[in-house]
Amino acid sequence: MHPIEQSVFLARREFFTTTANGLGALALGAMLGEDGLLAAESAGHSGDSDPLMPKRPHFPAKAQNCIFIFMEGAPSQLDLYDPKPKLNELNGKPLPESLTKNVRFAFIKKESAVLMGSPRHFARHGQSGMEFSDLLPHLATCADDLIQVRSMHTDQFNHHPAQLVLACGRSAFGLPTMGSWLTYGLGSESRNLPGYVVLTAGRGGSAGTSMWQSGFLPSVYAGVPFRNEGDPVLNLRNPEGVPMALQRKGLDALARLNQERFEAVRDPEIASRIAAYELAFRMQSTAPELIDLSDESPATLAAYGVDREDLKVNASRAGGPGQYRNYARNCLLARRLVERGVRFVNVIHASWDHHSNLDTELRFNAGMADQPIAALIKDLKDRGLLEKTLVVVAGEFGRTPLGENRGGSKAVTGRDHHPSAYTILMAGGGLKGGLTYGETDEIGWGITRDPVPIHDFHATMLHLFGMDHLRLTHRFQGRDFRLTDVAGKVINEWIA
């Protein structure tokens, strides 16, 4: 072949193997083939090489799905979960220099910082007597289904690095997140939706898309952001006027080219591309149905609060109007996603980063999140899904017992970043209910009992899914990587 002809041929081939136009119809063939409505040879890529096919765990699993509710920016544990009467007693007093000498803060000026008590009222709830503040009346009714871990800690005091540690196990770019590791290890039970879905609200977090990246794993294991209104995924629909037969022929040709290239070089990204084309068309019919809530009962919609109006306060960090509705819809969509077999659902809202105006803005955010999260837990339980669905509610770190005093302002109305001790909630997925785990000192500065590093949390989470965190590895650049890096142990006290 003449060099010019070869160049044209290769350019055409490259176009057909990389173009993203017409996402979807290839997967119609796979779906019809699965239903016995289309001959196998025209269904495109064979199912046995789909990287998202379900895989066996290392040992019998308690959990099958995870809903990870991320409160980006870090909510104040001292005002929500971990009451400190002594802190209130010492309000306005400085800490001894011995406590702050070697501590790094994001913004606090050590020399003039003083302790700041909480105006919140706490009470015990359920048979377990778990404590919640008056900002969380709905979650308090779920006390006996929850684990409240008061002794989480991390080694990062700024948002982006701490968020990477929470999601990926280390504060480094290019690493897979929890959801990616789970779908890599277990695949997905859903054939018509991604294995890993991300639902966002608010103004956007500091870590951005790195919170749902697949890192060095094939891109098929990355989180897929869904919108909670309109088309769930942009550009999912086919162009107007494109006949199905024409689309079918074009995408069959594309499938053959991709399959040939995959067989030649065995690049997993080509397998990811094939799987994406197959999935995209199935999503054309299932994704719009997913976000159509017309089949939900009025009682369910009311329980989640999908028609609630925002609390009328000045909450500039919340992310604009309509957050109460968005958050409620996302929690309800999370339940609908795990019902349909999606392995990992991220519900993310920014921001909970209350360096100032804490009392007002935390009241806004808590009002936004409290009712829908409680409704989600109860809804999963009523449907028999909670026992196999792990629900996690967490930020990347906590907030200081010290009031923030940056900028020389005399008004101290917020708290700085505090990685040394904070609280998360968990429910379902084979966990005990009604357990308060760990303990902090009398002002919430440090941990006095049962410290939990992020790696132990990750190891325990993987264990619930039947995965040995030491064996769930991926070789990259000559090293076997894992979510827990070189640490981590399972916390058996959490497991039912």
C-alpha positions as CSV (number, residue, x, y, z in Angstrom):
1,M,0.0,0.0,0.0
2,H,1.2,3.5,-0.9
3,P,2.3,5.5,2.2
4,I,-0.4,8.1,1.6
5,E,-3.1,5.5,1.2
6,Q,-1.9,3.8,4.4
7,S,-2.0,7.1,6.2
8,V,-5.6,7.7,5.1
9,F,-6.6,4.1,6.1
10,L,-5.0,4.4,9.5
11,A,-6.6,7.8,10.1
12,R,-10.1,6.4,9.2
13,R,-9.5,3.4,11.5
14,E,-8.3,5.7,14.3
15,F,-11.5,7.8,13.9
16,F,-13.8,4.7,14.2
17,T,-11.9,3.3,17.2
18,T,-11.9,6.5,19.2
19,T,-14.9,8.5,18.3
20,A,-17.5,9.1,21.1
21,N,-20.3,10.1,18.8
22,G,-23.4,8.0,18.9
23,L,-22.7,6.5,22.3
24,G,-25.0,3.7,23.0
25,A,-26.6,1.6,20.2
26,L,-23.9,-1.0,20.3
27,A,-25.2,-1.9,23.7
28,L,-28.7,-2.4,22.4
29,G,-27.5,-5.4,20.6
30,A,-25.9,-6.8,23.8
31,M,-29.1,-6.2,25.7
32,L,-31.3,-7.8,23.0
33,G,-28.9,-10.7,22.8
34,E,-29.2,-11.2,26.5
35,D,-33.0,-11.2,26.1
36,G,-32.8,-13.7,23.3
37,L,-34.2,-11.1,20.8
38,L,-31.1,-10.7,18.7
39,A,-28.6,-13.2,17.2
40,A,-25.5,-13.5,19.3
41,E,-23.2,-12.6,16.4
42,S,-24.9,-9.2,15.9
43,A,-24.9,-8.4,19.6
44,G,-21.4,-6.9,19.6
45,H,-18.8,-7.7,22.2
46,S,-19.1,-11.1,24.0
47,G,-20.2,-10.9,27.6
48,D,-17.5,-13.1,29.0
49,S,-14.9,-10.4,28.5
50,D,-16.9,-7.6,30.0
51,P,-14.7,-6.2,32.8
52,L,-17.8,-5.3,34.9
53,M,-19.2,-8.8,35.0
54,P,-19.8,-9.9,38.6
55,K,-16.8,-11.7,40.3
56,R,-16.6,-13.9,43.3
57,P,-15.3,-12.4,46.5
58,H,-12.5,-13.9,48.5
59,F,-14.9,-15.2,51.1
60,P,-18.7,-15.0,51.8
61,A,-19.7,-11.3,51.9
62,K,-22.1,-9.5,54.2
63,A,-22.4,-6.4,52.0
64,Q,-23.2,-6.2,48.3
65,N,-23.6,-2.5,47.7
66,C,-22.3,0.7,49.3
67,I,-23.8,4.2,49.6
68,F,-21.1,6.5,50.6
69,I,-22.4,9.9,51.7
70,F,-19.6,12.4,51.7
71,M,-19.9,15.6,53.6
72,E,-17.2,17.5,51.7
73,G,-15.5,20.2,53.8
74,A,-15.8,18.3,57.1
75,P,-18.8,18.8,59.5
76,S,-18.2,19.7,63.1
77,Q,-18.3,16.6,65.2
78,L,-18.4,18.7,68.3
79,D,-21.8,20.2,67.2
80,L,-23.3,17.1,65.8
81,Y,-22.1,13.9,67.4
82,D,-19.6,14.3,70.2
83,P,-20.8,16.5,73.1
84,K,-18.2,18.1,75.3
85,P,-19.6,19.8,78.5
86,K,-16.1,20.6,79.6
87,L,-15.5,22.4,76.4
88,N,-18.5,24.6,77.1
89,E,-17.1,25.2,80.6
90,L,-13.8,26.3,79.3
91,N,-15.2,28.5,76.5
92,G,-13.0,31.5,75.8
93,K,-9.9,30.1,77.5
94,P,-6.6,29.3,75.8
95,L,-5.1,25.8,75.5
96,P,-1.8,25.0,77.1
97,E,1.1,25.6,74.7
98,S,2.1,21.9,75.2
99,L,-1.0,20.9,73.3
100,T,-0.6,23.2,70.3
101,K,3.2,23.5,70.0
102,N,3.7,20.9,67.3
103,V,0.2,21.1,65.7
104,R,-0.3,22.5,62.3
105,F,-3.5,24.4,61.5
106,A,-5.0,25.6,58.3
107,F,-5.8,29.1,59.5
108,I,-5.8,29.4,63.3
109,K,-3.3,31.8,64.9
110,K,-2.0,29.8,67.9
111,E,-0.9,32.7,70.0
112,S,-4.4,34.1,70.4
113,A,-6.7,31.1,69.8
114,V,-9.2,30.2,72.5
115,L,-11.6,27.3,73.0
116,M,-15.1,27.6,71.6
117,G,-18.0,25.7,73.2
118,S,-21.1,24.6,71.3
119,P,-24.6,26.0,71.6
120,R,-26.1,22.7,70.6
121,H,-28.2,20.5,72.9
122,F,-27.4,16.8,73.0
123,A,-29.6,13.9,74.0
124,R,-29.4,10.1,74.1
125,H,-31.6,8.1,71.7
126,G,-32.8,4.5,71.2
127,Q,-32.1,1.6,73.3
128,S,-28.4,2.2,72.7
129,G,-28.4,5.7,74.1
130,M,-26.4,7.0,71.2
131,E,-26.0,10.8,71.4
132,F,-27.0,13.3,68.8
133,S,-27.3,17.1,68.8
134,D,-30.6,18.8,68.3
135,L,-29.6,19.5,64.7
136,L,-30.1,15.8,63.8
137,P,-33.6,14.8,65.1
138,H,-34.3,12.4,62.2
139,L,-30.9,10.6,62.3
140,A,-31.4,10.2,66.0
141,T,-34.4,7.9,65.4
142,C,-32.0,5.6,63.6
143,A,-29.6,5.3,66.5
144,D,-30.0,1.5,67.0
145,D,-29.2,0.9,63.4
146,L,-26.0,3.0,63.4
147,I,-22.4,2.8,64.4
148,Q,-21.1,6.1,65.6
149,V,-17.3,6.1,65.3
150,R,-15.9,9.0,67.4
151,S,-12.2,8.1,67.0
152,M,-11.5,8.5,63.3
153,H,-8.2,10.3,62.5
154,T,-6.1,11.2,59.5
155,D,-2.7,12.6,58.7
156,Q,-3.7,15.4,56.5
157,F,-5.1,18.8,57.7
158,N,-6.0,20.4,54.3
159,H,-9.1,19.4,52.3
160,H,-7.7,18.0,49.0
161,P,-5.0,15.8,50.6
162,A,-7.4,14.6,53.3
163,Q,-10.1,13.8,50.8
164,L,-7.6,11.7,48.7
165,V,-6.7,9.8,51.9
166,L,-10.3,9.1,52.6
167,A,-11.1,8.1,49.0
168,C,-7.8,6.4,47.9
169,G,-5.9,5.6,51.0
170,R,-3.0,8.1,50.3
171,S,-2.7,11.8,49.6
172,A,-1.4,11.2,46.1
173,F,-2.8,11.7,42.6
174,G,-3.5,8.9,40.2
175,L,-4.8,6.3,42.7
176,P,-8.1,4.4,42.5
177,T,-10.9,5.4,44.9
178,M,-12.9,3.0,47.1
179,G,-15.6,2.6,44.5
180,S,-13.1,1.8,41.8
181,W,-11.4,-0.9,44.0
182,L,-14.8,-2.5,44.8
183,T,-16.0,-2.6,41.2
184,Y,-12.5,-3.8,40.1
185,G,-12.7,-6.6,42.7
186,L,-16.3,-7.6,42.5
187,G,-17.7,-6.2,39.2
188,S,-21.3,-5.0,39.1
189,E,-24.7,-6.8,39.4
190,S,-26.3,-4.2,37.2
191,R,-26.1,-4.8,33.4
192,N,-27.9,-1.6,32.5
193,L,-26.2,1.0,34.7
194,P,-22.5,1.7,35.6
195,G,-21.1,-0.2,38.6
196,Y,-20.0,3.1,40.2
197,V,-22.3,6.2,40.2
198,V,-21.7,9.6,41.6
199,L,-24.5,12.0,42.6
200,T,-23.3,15.6,43.5
201,A,-24.9,18.7,44.9
202,G,-23.7,22.0,46.3
203,R,-21.0,24.2,45.0
204,G,-18.4,21.6,44.2
205,G,-15.6,20.2,46.3
206,S,-11.9,21.0,46.4
207,A,-10.9,17.5,45.2
208,G,-13.2,17.5,42.2
209,T,-13.2,14.5,40.0
210,S,-10.2,13.0,41.9
211,M,-12.9,11.8,44.4
212,W,-14.2,9.3,41.9
213,Q,-11.2,8.5,39.6
214,S,-10.1,5.0,38.7
215,G,-6.4,6.0,38.8
216,F,-4.2,3.3,37.3
217,L,-7.1,0.9,37.1
218,P,-8.9,0.7,33.7
219,S,-11.3,3.6,33.3
220,V,-14.3,1.3,33.2
221,Y,-14.0,1.3,37.0
222,A,-14.2,5.1,37.4
223,G,-17.3,6.7,38.9
224,V,-19.8,8.0,36.4
225,P,-21.4,11.3,37.5
226,F,-25.2,11.4,37.2
227,R,-27.4,14.5,37.2
228,N,-30.5,14.3,39.3
229,E,-32.7,16.1,36.8
230,G,-32.9,16.0,33.0
231,D,-30.8,13.5,31.2
232,P,-28.7,11.7,33.8
233,V,-25.7,11.7,31.5
234,L,-25.1,14.5,29.0
235,N,-25.1,13.4,25.3
236,L,-26.6,10.1,26.1
237,R,-29.5,10.4,23.6
238,N,-29.0,9.6,20.0
239,P,-29.2,12.4,17.4
240,E,-32.6,13.1,16.0
241,G,-33.4,11.3,12.8
242,V,-30.7,8.6,13.0
243,P,-32.4,5.3,11.9
244,M,-31.8,2.4,14.3
245,A,-30.6,0.2,11.4
246,L,-27.9,2.7,10.4
247,Q,-26.8,3.2,14.0
248,R,-26.7,-0.6,14.4
249,K,-24.4,-1.1,11.4
250,G,-22.0,1.7,12.4
251,L,-21.7,0.5,15.9
252,D,-21.3,-3.1,14.9
253,A,-18.4,-2.0,12.7
254,L,-16.9,-0.1,15.6
255,A,-17.3,-3.1,17.8
256,R,-15.4,-5.3,15.3
257,L,-12.6,-2.8,15.0
258,N,-12.2,-2.4,18.8
259,Q,-12.3,-6.2,19.3
260,E,-9.6,-6.8,16.7
261,R,-7.4,-4.2,18.3
262,F,-8.0,-5.6,21.7
263,E,-7.1,-9.1,20.6
264,A,-3.9,-7.7,19.0
265,V,-2.6,-5.7,22.0
266,R,-4.8,-6.8,25.0
267,D,-4.9,-3.2,26.2
268,P,-7.5,-3.1,29.1
269,E,-8.5,0.4,28.0
270,I,-9.9,-1.1,24.8
271,A,-11.9,-3.5,26.8
272,S,-13.2,-0.6,28.8
273,R,-14.1,1.2,25.6
274,I,-16.0,-1.8,24.3
275,A,-17.9,-2.1,27.7
276,A,-18.7,1.6,27.6
277,Y,-20.3,1.4,24.2
278,E,-22.3,-1.6,25.2
279,L,-23.4,0.0,28.4
280,A,-24.3,3.4,26.9
281,F,-27.2,2.2,24.9
282,R,-28.7,0.2,27.7
283,M,-28.5,3.4,29.8
284,Q,-30.5,5.2,27.1
285,S,-33.6,3.3,28.3
286,T,-32.8,2.6,31.9
287,A,-31.2,5.9,33.1
288,P,-34.3,8.1,32.3
289,E,-36.5,5.5,34.1
290,L,-34.1,5.7,37.1
291,I,-34.6,9.4,37.7
292,D,-38.3,9.3,37.0
293,L,-39.7,9.3,40.6
294,S,-43.4,9.0,39.5
295,D,-43.5,5.4,40.6
296,E,-42.6,6.3,44.2
297,S,-45.4,6.6,46.6
298,P,-46.3,10.0,48.0
299,A,-45.4,8.7,51.5
300,T,-41.9,7.9,50.3
301,L,-41.4,11.2,48.6
302,A,-42.5,13.0,51.7
303,A,-40.2,10.9,53.9
304,Y,-37.2,11.9,51.9
305,G,-38.4,15.5,51.6
306,V,-38.0,15.8,47.8
307,D,-40.3,18.9,47.7
308,R,-38.8,20.7,50.7
309,E,-37.9,24.4,50.5
310,D,-34.4,25.5,51.7
311,L,-34.1,26.9,55.2
312,K,-34.2,30.7,54.8
313,V,-30.9,31.6,56.3
314,N,-27.6,33.2,55.0
315,A,-25.7,30.0,54.1
316,S,-23.2,31.0,51.4
317,R,-21.3,27.8,51.4
318,A,-24.3,25.6,50.7
319,G,-24.1,26.0,47.0
320,G,-27.1,28.0,45.9
321,P,-30.9,27.6,46.0
322,G,-32.6,24.2,45.8
323,Q,-30.1,22.2,47.9
324,Y,-32.7,20.6,50.1
325,R,-34.6,19.2,47.1
326,N,-31.3,18.1,45.4
327,Y,-30.0,16.3,48.4
328,A,-33.3,14.5,49.0
329,R,-33.5,13.4,45.4
330,N,-29.9,12.2,45.5
331,C,-30.5,10.1,48.6
332,L,-33.7,8.6,47.0
333,L,-31.8,8.0,43.7
334,A,-29.1,6.2,45.7
335,R,-31.6,3.7,47.0
336,R,-33.0,3.2,43.4
337,L,-29.5,2.6,42.1
338,V,-28.6,-0.1,44.6
339,E,-32.0,-1.7,44.0
340,R,-30.8,-2.0,40.4
341,G,-27.5,-3.6,41.3
342,V,-25.1,-0.6,41.2
343,R,-22.1,-1.6,43.4
344,F,-21.0,1.8,44.7
345,V,-22.9,5.1,45.0
346,N,-21.3,8.3,46.1
347,V,-23.6,11.1,47.4
348,I,-21.4,14.2,47.6
349,H,-22.3,17.7,48.9
350,A,-20.1,20.7,49.3
351,S,-19.5,22.4,51.5
352,W,-19.4,21.7,55.2
353,D,-16.2,23.8,55.7
354,H,-17.5,26.2,58.3
355,H,-14.6,28.5,59.2
356,S,-17.1,31.1,60.2
357,N,-20.9,31.5,60.6
358,L,-20.9,27.9,62.0
359,D,-24.1,28.0,63.9
360,T,-26.2,29.3,61.0
361,E,-24.6,27.4,58.2
362,L,-24.3,24.1,60.1
363,R,-28.0,24.4,60.9
364,F,-28.7,24.8,57.2
365,N,-26.6,21.8,56.1
366,A,-27.9,19.6,58.9
367,G,-31.5,20.4,58.0
368,M,-30.7,19.6,54.4
369,A,-29.1,16.2,55.1
370,D,-30.7,14.9,58.3
371,Q,-34.2,13.9,57.0
372,P,-33.1,12.4,53.6
373,I,-30.3,10.3,55.2
374,A,-32.6,9.0,57.9
375,A,-35.3,8.2,55.3
376,L,-32.7,6.4,53.2
377,I,-31.7,4.1,56.1
378,K,-35.3,3.4,57.1
379,D,-36.3,2.8,53.4
380,L,-33.5,0.4,52.9
381,K,-34.4,-1.4,56.1
382,D,-38.1,-1.6,55.2
383,R,-37.2,-3.1,51.7
384,G,-34.8,-5.7,53.2
385,L,-31.8,-3.9,51.5
386,L,-30.0,-2.5,54.6
387,E,-28.5,-5.8,55.6
388,K,-26.6,-6.0,52.3
389,T,-26.1,-2.3,51.7
390,L,-23.3,-0.5,53.6
391,V,-24.2,3.1,54.3
392,V,-21.4,5.5,55.3
393,V,-21.7,9.2,56.3
394,A,-18.3,10.9,56.6
395,G,-16.2,14.0,56.1
396,E,-12.5,14.1,55.5
397,F,-11.6,15.2,59.0
398,G,-13.2,17.1,61.9
399,R,-13.2,20.6,63.4
400,T,-11.2,22.1,66.2
401,P,-12.3,22.8,69.7
402,L,-10.6,26.1,69.2
403,G,-12.5,28.9,67.5
404,E,-11.0,30.2,64.3
405,N,-9.3,33.6,64.7
406,R,-7.7,34.2,61.3
407,G,-7.5,37.7,59.8
408,G,-7.5,39.5,63.1
409,S,-11.3,39.3,63.3
410,K,-12.7,39.8,66.8
411,A,-15.7,37.7,65.9
412,V,-14.9,34.0,66.3
413,T,-17.8,32.1,64.8
414,G,-16.2,29.0,63.2
415,R,-13.8,26.1,63.6
416,D,-10.6,25.2,61.7
417,H,-9.6,21.8,60.3
418,H,-8.9,19.1,62.9
419,P,-7.5,15.7,61.6
420,S,-6.7,14.4,65.1
421,A,-10.2,13.2,66.0
422,Y,-13.6,13.2,64.3
423,T,-16.8,11.2,63.9
424,I,-18.3,9.2,61.1
425,L,-21.6,7.2,60.9
426,M,-22.2,3.8,59.4
427,A,-25.2,1.4,59.0
428,G,-26.1,-1.9,57.4
429,G,-23.9,-4.1,55.3
430,G,-23.3,-6.6,58.1
431,L,-22.4,-4.1,60.8
432,K,-23.6,-4.0,64.4
433,G,-26.3,-1.4,65.2
434,G,-26.4,0.9,68.2
435,L,-22.6,0.9,68.8
436,T,-20.7,4.0,69.8
437,Y,-17.1,3.2,69.1
438,G,-14.0,5.1,70.3
439,E,-13.7,8.1,72.6
440,T,-12.1,11.5,72.6
441,D,-10.9,13.6,75.5
442,E,-13.0,16.1,77.5
443,I,-12.6,18.9,75.0
444,G,-12.5,16.8,71.8
445,W,-8.9,17.5,71.0
446,G,-7.5,13.9,70.9
447,I,-8.5,10.3,71.0
448,T,-8.4,8.4,74.3
449,R,-9.7,5.0,73.3
450,D,-9.8,2.9,70.1
451,P,-8.3,5.1,67.5
452,V,-9.3,4.3,63.9
453,P,-7.0,5.3,61.0
454,I,-8.4,5.5,57.5
455,H,-6.6,2.2,56.5
456,D,-8.4,0.3,59.2
457,F,-11.7,1.7,58.0
458,H,-10.9,0.7,54.4
459,A,-9.8,-2.8,55.5
460,T,-13.0,-3.3,57.4
461,M,-15.1,-2.0,54.6
462,L,-13.5,-4.4,52.1
463,H,-13.9,-7.3,54.6
464,L,-17.7,-6.7,54.7
465,F,-17.7,-7.1,50.9
466,G,-15.8,-10.4,51.2
467,M,-12.5,-9.0,50.1
468,D,-9.2,-9.5,51.9
469,H,-7.5,-6.1,51.7
470,L,-4.1,-7.8,51.5
471,R,-5.2,-9.7,48.4
472,L,-7.1,-7.1,46.5
473,T,-4.1,-5.7,44.5
474,H,-3.2,-4.4,41.1
475,R,0.3,-4.4,39.7
476,F,1.3,-1.0,38.4
477,Q,4.8,0.2,37.5
478,G,6.4,-2.9,39.0
479,R,4.5,-2.7,42.4
480,D,1.4,-4.4,43.7
481,F,-0.8,-1.6,45.0
482,R,-3.8,-1.9,47.3
483,L,-6.4,0.4,48.8
484,T,-4.8,0.1,52.3
485,D,-1.3,0.6,51.0
486,V,1.1,-1.0,53.6
487,A,-1.2,-0.8,56.6
488,G,-4.7,-1.6,57.7
489,K,-6.5,-4.1,60.0
490,V,-10.1,-5.3,60.2
491,I,-12.0,-3.9,63.2
492,N,-14.0,-7.0,64.1
493,E,-15.8,-5.2,66.9
494,W,-17.9,-3.4,64.2
495,I,-19.1,-6.6,62.5
496,A,-22.3,-8.3,63.5
